[in-house]
């Protein structure tokens, strides 16, 4: 098992060191370090119970007492700072006696069931009893041993009989997670940890921080209770959101016992959320398809076949289609849930074996505008900062993102900084949690109308430009002058003022002016944004407008500032880096660039097409016009996740060979002719690159359940298409990526093992990576301001469609839900609902929890209504985690002008009470049932 | 591919580049964007629409860009 040493109290950073003597050893530590930590640094482990190095010292257990020469009494080493020249003794007969007395009191109110306790062997109370030499308990009387367990949470139990009231769980909930769901109720003997109600009914978000902090079996993973303690562990990276948390997969043989957040993980620093910490059971879910399958038509039963037969069939079909319809009639899609190495291989397969550039990634439908917008303005298609940078922010501007639900571990870090005094601006149509959370309040919430981000950002820019709030020195040194002048002239126009834009955005000008002044003058200001910025008809324009703001105020190139796209999935950044877009080779180099093509042609031994290929929505259109007939789709569920489901389904139905590689028979697989069983993140080696450009290792902890890892399947398909690839391990794929990609030149598995993770660019200039970009100059040389004219979306509200639907995700579910729906997370969210403002509901006679029909120009579906004041009047909201909801039956094909990223966030709809499922839902249910029968009859 | 969709997308591109104060920059920006991001059959179909239907439905700035920079749309 990987040891994660606990130093008892957090690290302190100081320019000055102090030196002290502990048990005869001299040790130098940063000023502010506790005696307990100083002792631990020289391997002197002072007994402790209420202290752990992820939490501020508390000084309640009285076990860590020490003696200090020249001082009276026995101070607690956790709360006493080390001082210069101090002489400390951690062991003496008196200290031993005191500690034994404390332990005796603890144990007198603790069950003596160590041998059958789930924490046997992993219990700090047990360890301390042994360490202080406790041999008897003389006290009896009232105790808490008969208190009942709270087993309401699906993932962990709370057993108050085992609680020593050390407060670690309460402090973890406050200090690390920032939810304040737990408290200590009662006083003296009556003191108990409490969530107020049961854990499931409480505000607890199941992040697991309390379980992690608990020194006993009081808060314990149910998986450990069921399976016992793990016997080995490996560090790997979470397969959910773009935070990319590091976990230790704690194992028994090939069975995961628990996933524990890794305290040395540079993205998460020991924290987790309910998905990464607990929702990994999908990997062994009974729905996994473990045999390759083929069929000639989608109305035929599936036939289980060998890997060889399935791959032979797929290859022969692709060859047949190309012979009949031309080289450009097939293509590939790779998911951002796949590793870098898998993404690289799929684009290589398409470019080298298919011989075209028809490759795309699901980043198309989320953050492609980020790639475009940041490349144009700053010169690199990536966020500028490290997550840790937020600790130096004075002002945080969150626009179009809901971090507490979608990027919860980073949200906790952000909340810590906000509690420490940073100011907050939220620009979002909804009153997201950050607007008014425990101990966190937004200074400004600008509840704009969906689709008006660019108008809002221009209005903010107007204030900054016309009130003299720009950083002219930064602009003069770092940015193109002509472009800046054009931008300044544009944003200074009266029509871009907050007053003029008030009618567009719906936000009072005074609020916009206040927010703009705060952003420009409040110190280090950082912008965090999400899909609420990108998934619009002007997604790319909004990204450029954000970059303009950062440049105009000099908020770029140092810690605490910057432009920070919060990526939706674990490897959105990586899939884009790997050349998965149809116009770019790895490293964001356009396919028309002859020097880049020459590099890859030389390495791969093939001709690379100089023309961009089809994007995902273009593939659908081409399929419907008969010129695109075959698709290799790895890990992506385009039927559920892409807009206008009917359109997607029709496109797939018109193809002659759809090959789906996935761990489940997803919605897209119902339209497939070949199913290749995929492997989960636990079954393969590779790397993910998170939202801060951090490349982290994914490590195989179990054998691929279907026999082959995904990268092996792609290689075998490629060989059958006449282009053999012979990698023996994903590390060799990364070596090739590093050779061919300047920003990855210094990356290797060896270095990743050594450093833990690496933020690219990593090359000769930055051998250990680049936490913060654009420090002295922009990647493109000078930063380029770009004029960002607001253009109203074509998706207009009308009398027939008077409301705007916007979509998003919630904490417990993830994207299309294929993973989280197959875990106990459904206990928090078992169906998608439509959130609607009370006024809109009342106008339509809609009752809370009643069925409603949502109809758009694309289609209609029926969901339950949830009446919510989080919504503004005129705006409704839903999630898309369940296929039967049909959220994307309603969304339209409108898309971002530059990238075709769908306009998920703006769909004009009407909502009315309903009594039965929509016609689409009925037909979908029939289709799904039929497909299931075709599977079971195989 | 659906011609109306291509026209719509081209006009959206026009909306963006139209605001660049320098007219030539604006026109070449439209052409460069199409060249960089549109697959050849999409560009070809758009040009056919210009030739056969006089670019009906296209914004003037897009039509002008296509006519002036036609040769650049397939340059290597």
HADDOCK unambig.tbl for C-alpha pairs under 7 A between the chains (distance, minus, plus):
assign (segid A and resid 583 and name CA) (segid B and resid 36 and name CA) 6.92 0.50 0.50
assign (segid A and resid 583 and name CA) (segid B and resid 37 and name CA) 6.19 0.50 0.50
assign (segid A and resid 592 and name CA) (segid B and resid 76 and name CA) 6.36 0.50 0.50
assign (segid A and resid 611 and name CA) (segid B and resid 39 and name CA) 6.77 0.50 0.50
assign (segid A and resid 611 and name CA) (segid B and resid 40 and name CA) 6.89 0.50 0.50
assign (segid A and resid 612 and name CA) (segid B and resid 36 and name CA) 6.73 0.50 0.50
assign (segid A and resid 612 and name CA) (segid B and resid 37 and name CA) 6.09 0.50 0.50
assign (segid A and resid 612 and name CA) (segid B and resid 38 and name CA) 6.48 0.50 0.50
assign (segid A and resid 612 and name CA) (segid B and resid 39 and name CA) 5.22 0.50 0.50
assign (segid A and resid 613 and name CA) (segid B and resid 39 and name CA) 4.98 0.50 0.50
assign (segid A and resid 614 and name CA) (segid B and resid 39 and name CA) 5.51 0.50 0.50
assign (segid A and resid 621 and name CA) (segid B and resid 1 and name CA) 5.52 0.50 0.50
assign (segid A and resid 621 and name CA) (segid B and resid 2 and name CA) 6.83 0.50 0.50
assign (segid A and resid 622 and name CA) (segid B and resid 1 and name CA) 5.63 0.50 0.50
assign (segid A and resid 625 and name CA) (segid B and resid 1 and name CA) 5.42 0.50 0.50
assign (segid A and resid 787 and name CA) (segid B and resid 20 and name CA) 6.83 0.50 0.50
assign (segid A and resid 789 and name CA) (segid B and resid 19 and name CA) 6.65 0.50 0.50
assign (segid A and resid 897 and name CA) (segid B and resid 9 and name CA) 6.29 0.50 0.50
assign (segid A and resid 897 and name CA) (segid B and resid 12 and name CA) 5.22 0.50 0.50
assign (segid A and resid 897 and name CA) (segid B and resid 13 and name CA) 5.50 0.50 0.50
assign (segid A and resid 898 and name CA) (segid B and resid 13 and name CA) 6.66 0.50 0.50
